[in-house]
Amino acid sequence: MVITAGLAGVLVWSGLNTLEGNDAYVQNPTQTALDDGRVRELRTNVLLGATAAAGVTTLVIGAFFTRWRSAPVYAGASPAGMLVGGRF
């Protein structure tokens, strides 16, 4: 879970940095600025995939490989994100 949260934080920074690069390109459309923007976009896309994979891994480990005692465990989605409950 810590890895997923860390990746999500870096993803947010990378997305904002990519938007900043786009603004710089719009103000000064050069080949160098375009190349820089493409590198930023690729980095953000890779981080998005890594964060999604870490999130799925966290859910799978929590749901299938954790001994939850006898208390019921539930998982669900909401607009705010994933919810997992039960006795931990």
Residue pairs with C-beta under 8 A, 6 or more apart in sequence:
1 58
3 54
3 58
4 51
4 54
4 55
4 57
4 58
7 47
7 50
7 51
7 54
8 51
10 47
11 44
11 47
11 48
11 51
14 40
14 43
14 44
14 47
15 44
17 40
17 44
18 37
18 40
18 41
18 43
18 44
21 33
21 36
21 37
21 40
22 37
24 33
24 36
24 37
25 33
25 34
25 36
25 37
55 82
59 75
59 82
59 84
62 75
62 84
63 73
63 75
68 86
68 87
68 88
69 87
71 86
71 87
72 86
73 84
73 85
73 86
73 87
74 83
74 84
74 85
74 86
75 82
75 83
75 84
75 85
76 82
76 83
77 83
